[in-house]
Amino acid sequence: MSVPLTSELRRRLAAQASKRKLKTATAARVFLDEHLGELEDAIELSRSEEWQRAQAWATWEKIDAGDRREVPLDRIRARFKRAKARLNPQAKR
């Protein structure tokens, strides 16, 4: 792929490539990959936040409708422990 760059953009790219001790073309690929990853992460974060808001709203509606069930603290701790184990399976338990 051939992408024309303005002289200013080419200068900035060369400066960043030099800082990372990379060739200009390699630096362009690295920066493009990094930025695309950031964009994809932002989309995933937005979806996660929307899901969390929907869950919080659904919980609020249940509470507002009179659902006052309680969850024992040991059950909450167990759930968090399992979640942490999934996030870091090599961690000592």
Secondary structure, DSSP 8 states (H G I E B T S, - for coil): ------HHHHHHHHHHHHHTT--HHHHHHHHHHHHHHHHHHHHHHHHHHHHHHHHHHHHHHHHHTT------HHHHHHHHHHHHHHH-TTS--
